[in-house]
Amino acid sequence: MKSRYDAETDALYVRFTETPIVESEEVRPGIVLDFDAEGRIVALEILDATAHLARGADLAALTAA
């Protein structure tokens, strides 16, 4: 599993596997799931992450270098 947080865009991306993504779906405003060919979740993207996550979440630890 890999994750990164982009403070400039306030987006959190979590990749569960390196399986190719064939489809994406915004399941709630700002919450996007990526799926593989079998319909399994491959990744999760949270836009406006600070608005969706609990206060005190250490997103800075996930900031891409």
Secondary structure, DSSP 8 states (H G I E B T S, - for coil): -EEEEETTTTEEEEE---S---EEEEEETTEEEEE-TTS-EEEEEEETHHHHS-TT--GGGGB--
